Amino acid sequence: MIYITRRETFCAAHRMCRDEWSDEKNLEVFGKCSNPNWHGHNYVLSVTVRGEISEELGFFINLTTLKQIIQEKIIDKVDHRNLNTEVSFMKGKIATTENMAVAFWNELKPAIEKYGAKLHRVRISETENNTIEYYG
């Protein structure tokens, strides 16, 4: 079994909050990430896929194909966007990195499996100190 990881970056704004709560309650629970005027991050997304090497091709997924999938399914939709208001697959979710990782998984998995690979991990670094990993 071979594992390949593709790294991409994007910038996005978000606000962690519950709309039915007051700004004070959101601040108490989510801290400065609940800023009513949003805040942003320079995210690092790493997508790891796994598969068996094809004897004919010498790989199990073309890296250009993997790059295109990530670009079309995720980066084009989130880069320089407001995750709360502009990203369809984040609608109705609190814009935490944890929820992003699950949503990204759900967007990527079917597209990657069309090429015979398996999605292994979605990793999102929100800061150099905070990283979320999701394995489905």
Backbone as JSON, one array per atom type, in Angstrom:
{
  "sequence": "MIYITRRETFCAAHRMCRDEWSDEKNLEVFGKCSNPNWHGHNYVLSVTVRGEISEELGFFINLTTLKQIIQEKIIDKVDHRNLNTEVSFMKGKIATTENMAVAFWNELKPAIEKYGAKLHRVRISETENNTIEYYG",
  "N": [[0.86, -1.18, 0.0], [0.62, 2.14, -0.9], [1.02, 5.51, 0.14], [0.11, 8.78, -0.65], [0.57, 12.24, -0.34], [-0.87, 15.33, -0.97], [-0.27, 18.76, -0.85], [-1.89, 21.81, -0.31], [-2.67, 25.33, -0.23], [-4.77, 27.85, 1.22], [-6.6, 30.9, 1.74], [-8.95, 32.1, 4.01], [-11.9, 33.52, 5.49], [-13.74, 33.38, 8.58], [-16.25, 32.87, 11.09], [-16.66, 31.65, 14.26], [-19.5, 30.68, 15.74], [-22.76, 30.55, 17.26], [-25.74, 31.35, 15.89], [-28.07, 31.81, 17.35], [-27.19, 32.53, 19.82], [-26.09, 35.16, 22.01], [-23.68, 37.8, 21.35], [-22.01, 37.96, 23.53], [-22.25, 35.43, 24.78], [-21.27, 33.81, 22.68], [-18.63, 34.79, 22.61], [-17.76, 33.95, 25.11], [-17.78, 31.15, 24.77], [-16.44, 30.59, 22.27], [-14.34, 32.35, 22.2], [-11.97, 34.75, 20.87], [-12.37, 33.96, 18.29], [-14.97, 34.29, 17.72], [-15.48, 36.76, 16.74], [-17.64, 39.25, 15.63], [-17.12, 40.58, 13.27], [-15.71, 38.85, 11.7], [-12.77, 36.86, 11.07], [-9.58, 35.78, 9.79], [-7.61, 33.1, 8.28], [-4.54, 31.68, 7.1], [-4.65, 28.87, 5.66], [-3.39, 25.49, 5.59], [-3.84, 22.76, 3.64], [-3.69, 19.31, 3.59], [-3.98, 16.45, 1.74], [-4.26, 13.06, 1.91], [-3.95, 10.13, 0.08], [-4.46, 6.64, -0.69], [-3.31, 3.57, -2.19], [-2.81, 0.81, -4.47], [0.06, 0.25, -6.4], [-0.04, 0.51, -9.89], [1.18, -1.83, -12.15], [1.41, -1.32, -14.84], [1.36, 1.51, -15.03], [2.96, 2.53, -12.98], [2.16, 4.05, -10.87], [-0.61, 4.83, -8.63], [-2.49, 6.81, -8.71], [-2.63, 9.6, -10.77], [-0.7, 12.38, -10.05], [-1.27, 14.89, -11.02], [-3.97, 14.65, -11.57], [-4.96, 14.28, -8.95], [-4.28, 16.77, -7.86], [-5.95, 18.42, -9.43], [-8.5, 17.54, -8.63], [-8.56, 18.31, -5.9], [-8.26, 21.05, -6.24], [-10.6, 21.75, -7.73], [-12.75, 20.74, -6.16], [-12.33, 21.79, -3.61], [-10.38, 24.04, -3.15], [-11.0, 26.04, -5.12], [-13.49, 26.72, -4.19], [-13.2, 27.68, -1.58], [-11.03, 29.42, -1.27], [-10.05, 32.67, -0.47], [-12.6, 33.31, 0.47], [-15.58, 33.68, 2.48], [-16.15, 31.42, 4.85], [-18.48, 30.94, 6.3], [-20.57, 32.18, 4.89], [-20.27, 31.95, 2.1], [-19.63, 29.41, 1.17], [-20.98, 26.59, 0.0], [-21.01, 23.91, 0.99], [-20.49, 24.29, 3.64], [-22.62, 25.51, 4.77], [-24.9, 26.01, 7.4], [-23.3, 24.84, 9.3], [-21.13, 25.16, 12.13], [-18.3, 27.07, 11.67], [-15.82, 25.6, 12.27], [-12.5, 24.25, 12.27], [-12.56, 21.53, 12.52], [-15.15, 20.84, 11.57], [-14.78, 21.72, 8.97], [-12.85, 19.89, 8.05], [-14.29, 17.46, 7.98], [-16.3, 18.17, 6.13], [-14.72, 18.71, 3.87], [-13.68, 16.15, 3.43], [-16.04, 14.8, 2.7], [-16.59, 16.06, 0.29], [-14.35, 15.41, -1.26], [-13.98, 12.57, -1.28], [-15.79, 10.95, -3.05], [-14.93, 11.83, -5.6], [-12.2, 11.17, -5.66], [-12.31, 8.41, -5.38], [-13.34, 7.65, -7.83], [-11.14, 7.31, -9.39], [-9.99, 5.04, -8.51], [-8.47, 5.24, -6.22], [-8.11, 5.52, -2.63], [-9.36, 7.69, -0.21], [-7.47, 8.7, 2.47], [-6.7, 10.51, 4.53], [-7.59, 13.77, 5.68], [-6.05, 16.68, 6.35], [-5.86, 19.69, 8.07], [-4.2, 22.6, 8.67], [-4.63, 25.26, 10.68], [-3.25, 27.22, 11.98], [0.25, 27.58, 12.69], [0.4, 26.17, 14.98], [-1.97, 24.76, 15.36], [-3.57, 21.98, 14.23], [-5.76, 19.88, 12.47], [-6.82, 16.55, 11.98], [-8.54, 14.25, 9.94], [-9.92, 11.1, 9.45], [-12.08, 9.95, 8.23]],
  "CA": [[0.0, 0.0, 0.0], [1.37, 3.4, -1.01], [0.31, 6.7, 0.57], [0.59, 10.01, -1.28], [-0.04, 13.43, 0.24], [-0.82, 16.57, -1.76], [-0.42, 19.92, 0.01], [-2.4, 23.03, -0.94], [-2.92, 26.4, 0.73], [-5.85, 28.78, 0.89], [-6.91, 31.92, 2.73], [-10.4, 32.22, 4.16], [-12.43, 34.14, 6.71], [-14.84, 32.67, 9.21], [-16.63, 33.23, 12.45], [-17.2, 30.54, 15.03], [-20.6, 31.21, 16.56], [-24.12, 30.05, 17.12], [-26.54, 32.54, 15.6], [-29.11, 32.01, 18.35], [-26.56, 33.02, 21.03], [-25.64, 36.56, 22.03], [-22.25, 37.97, 21.11], [-21.32, 37.68, 24.79], [-22.2, 33.97, 24.96], [-20.33, 33.31, 21.68], [-17.29, 35.15, 23.05], [-17.45, 33.07, 26.23], [-17.55, 29.78, 24.29], [-15.53, 30.5, 21.13], [-13.25, 33.3, 22.33], [-11.81, 35.76, 19.83], [-12.82, 33.4, 17.0], [-16.38, 34.64, 17.54], [-15.54, 38.17, 16.34], [-18.77, 39.49, 14.71], [-16.62, 41.11, 11.99], [-14.95, 37.78, 11.06], [-11.31, 36.84, 11.13], [-9.13, 34.87, 8.75], [-6.43, 32.25, 8.45], [-3.84, 31.12, 5.94], [-4.76, 27.44, 5.93], [-2.65, 24.5, 4.83], [-4.62, 21.54, 3.48], [-2.96, 18.14, 3.11], [-4.89, 15.34, 1.41], [-3.51, 11.82, 1.74], [-4.69, 9.05, -0.57], [-3.71, 5.39, -0.67], [-3.68, 2.63, -3.23], [-1.81, -0.15, -4.94], [0.74, 0.73, -7.61], [-0.32, -0.18, -11.15], [2.41, -2.24, -12.84], [1.42, -0.68, -16.14], [1.58, 2.95, -14.94], [3.97, 2.87, -11.98], [1.52, 4.82, -9.81], [-2.02, 4.43, -8.48], [-3.27, 7.96, -9.14], [-1.81, 10.64, -11.35], [-0.66, 13.52, -9.13], [-1.97, 16.01, -11.67], [-5.39, 14.39, -11.35], [-5.23, 14.56, -7.54], [-4.23, 18.22, -7.73], [-7.16, 18.98, -10.06], [-9.64, 17.21, -7.77], [-8.5, 19.17, -4.73], [-8.5, 22.42, -6.7], [-12.01, 21.94, -8.14], [-13.7, 20.41, -5.11], [-12.11, 22.53, -2.37], [-9.68, 25.33, -3.2], [-11.78, 27.01, -5.9], [-14.7, 27.08, -3.44], [-12.93, 28.27, -0.27], [-9.94, 30.4, -1.26], [-10.48, 34.07, -0.41], [-14.05, 33.3, 0.69], [-16.08, 33.62, 3.84], [-16.62, 30.04, 5.0], [-19.83, 30.94, 6.85], [-21.6, 32.74, 4.01], [-20.03, 31.76, 0.67], [-19.24, 28.04, 0.84], [-22.23, 25.82, 0.09], [-20.92, 22.71, 1.83], [-20.34, 24.68, 5.05], [-23.87, 26.12, 5.22], [-25.55, 25.36, 8.53], [-22.31, 24.26, 10.2], [-20.22, 26.1, 12.78], [-17.1, 27.05, 10.81], [-14.61, 25.15, 12.95], [-11.61, 23.47, 11.41], [-13.04, 20.16, 12.59], [-16.25, 20.71, 10.62], [-14.21, 21.86, 7.63], [-12.18, 18.64, 7.67], [-15.35, 16.5, 7.63], [-16.93, 18.64, 4.9], [-13.75, 18.5, 2.79], [-13.68, 14.7, 3.19], [-17.26, 14.44, 1.97], [-16.47, 16.59, -1.07], [-13.24, 14.77, -1.98], [-14.02, 11.1, -1.32], [-16.34, 10.36, -4.28], [-14.11, 12.19, -6.77], [-10.95, 10.41, -5.6], [-12.61, 6.98, -5.6], [-13.57, 7.43, -9.27], [-9.86, 6.97, -9.99], [-9.5, 3.81, -7.91], [-7.7, 5.5, -5.0], [-8.9, 5.64, -1.41], [-9.02, 8.84, 0.62], [-6.96, 8.21, 3.75], [-6.67, 11.54, 5.57], [-7.66, 15.2, 5.39], [-5.35, 17.4, 7.43], [-5.93, 21.13, 7.89], [-3.5, 23.43, 9.65], [-5.24, 26.58, 10.77], [-2.09, 28.02, 12.35], [1.4, 26.67, 12.81], [0.24, 25.42, 16.22], [-3.25, 24.05, 15.42], [-3.79, 21.1, 13.07], [-6.85, 18.91, 12.61], [-6.75, 15.42, 11.06], [-9.77, 13.46, 9.87], [-9.71, 9.83, 8.73], [-13.35, 9.4, 7.8]],
  "C": [[0.9, 1.23, 0.0], [0.45, 4.55, -0.56], [0.94, 7.92, -0.09], [-0.16, 11.17, -0.64], [0.2, 14.62, -0.68], [-1.11, 17.73, -0.81], [-0.89, 21.11, -0.82], [-2.59, 24.07, 0.15], [-4.1, 27.24, 0.25], [-6.02, 29.76, 2.04], [-8.42, 32.04, 2.8], [-10.74, 32.89, 5.49], [-13.53, 33.26, 7.28], [-15.15, 33.29, 10.55], [-17.19, 31.99, 13.11], [-18.27, 31.11, 15.96], [-21.84, 30.35, 16.37], [-24.99, 31.28, 16.99], [-27.57, 32.84, 16.68], [-28.53, 32.52, 19.69], [-26.22, 34.5, 20.9], [-24.15, 36.61, 21.71], [-21.45, 37.64, 22.36], [-21.17, 36.17, 25.02], [-21.23, 33.34, 23.95], [-18.89, 33.6, 22.08], [-16.85, 34.24, 24.19], [-17.06, 31.67, 25.75], [-16.43, 29.71, 23.25], [-14.36, 31.49, 21.19], [-13.19, 34.28, 21.17], [-12.22, 35.26, 18.44], [-14.29, 33.7, 16.73], [-16.55, 36.1, 17.11], [-16.66, 38.39, 15.32], [-18.34, 40.03, 13.35], [-15.67, 40.13, 11.29], [-13.46, 37.87, 11.41], [-10.85, 35.78, 10.13], [-7.88, 34.09, 9.12], [-5.82, 31.97, 7.08], [-3.73, 29.63, 6.22], [-3.8, 26.64, 5.06], [-3.49, 23.22, 4.83], [-3.73, 20.44, 2.93], [-3.95, 17.0, 2.94], [-4.03, 14.12, 1.14], [-4.43, 10.77, 1.14], [-3.81, 7.8, -0.55], [-4.18, 4.48, -1.8], [-2.52, 1.7, -3.55], [-1.23, 0.36, -6.26], [0.34, -0.13, -8.8], [1.02, -0.55, -11.8], [2.54, -1.55, -14.18], [1.84, 0.79, -16.06], [2.69, 3.36, -13.98], [3.45, 3.76, -10.87], [0.09, 4.35, -9.67], [-2.97, 5.58, -8.76], [-2.29, 9.0, -9.67], [-1.86, 11.86, -10.42], [-1.32, 14.76, -9.72], [-3.47, 15.87, -11.48], [-5.77, 14.71, -9.9], [-5.24, 16.07, -7.29], [-5.5, 18.87, -8.28], [-8.39, 18.72, -9.2], [-9.68, 18.15, -6.57], [-8.8, 20.62, -5.12], [-9.98, 22.67, -6.98], [-12.99, 21.75, -6.98], [-13.56, 21.28, -3.87], [-11.57, 23.94, -2.62], [-10.47, 26.38, -3.96], [-12.99, 27.53, -5.12], [-14.42, 27.82, -2.14], [-11.89, 29.39, -0.28], [-10.47, 31.83, -1.4], [-12.0, 34.2, -0.31], [-14.33, 33.39, 2.19], [-16.72, 32.24, 4.0], [-18.05, 29.98, 5.51], [-20.89, 31.28, 5.82], [-21.45, 32.37, 2.54], [-19.76, 30.32, 0.24], [-20.43, 27.12, 1.08], [-22.12, 24.62, 1.02], [-20.62, 23.01, 3.3], [-21.61, 25.32, 5.61], [-24.47, 25.31, 6.36], [-24.6, 24.71, 9.52], [-21.55, 25.39, 10.9], [-18.89, 25.96, 12.06], [-15.83, 26.76, 11.6], [-13.75, 24.37, 11.95], [-12.03, 22.0, 11.42], [-14.18, 19.93, 11.6], [-15.78, 20.87, 9.18], [-13.59, 20.55, 7.16], [-13.21, 17.58, 7.24], [-16.01, 16.89, 6.31], [-16.0, 18.43, 3.71], [-13.7, 17.01, 2.42], [-14.86, 14.31, 2.32], [-17.24, 14.94, 0.53], [-15.45, 15.8, -1.89], [-13.42, 13.28, -2.24], [-14.61, 10.54, -2.62], [-15.48, 10.65, -5.51], [-12.81, 11.39, -6.8], [-11.21, 8.94, -5.9], [-12.91, 6.67, -7.05], [-12.29, 6.98, -9.97], [-9.23, 5.74, -9.34], [-8.65, 3.99, -6.67], [-8.66, 5.59, -3.82], [-8.43, 6.89, -0.66], [-8.64, 8.32, 2.0], [-7.07, 9.26, 4.86], [-6.86, 12.92, 4.95], [-7.06, 15.89, 6.6], [-5.41, 18.89, 7.12], [-5.18, 21.8, 9.03], [-4.08, 24.83, 9.57], [-4.18, 27.62, 11.13], [-0.92, 27.05, 12.43], [1.29, 25.8, 14.06], [-1.01, 24.56, 16.28], [-3.5, 23.28, 14.13], [-4.86, 20.09, 13.42], [-6.63, 17.8, 11.57], [-8.05, 14.64, 11.12], [-9.52, 12.26, 8.97], [-11.02, 9.19, 8.3], [-14.01, 8.63, 8.88]]
}
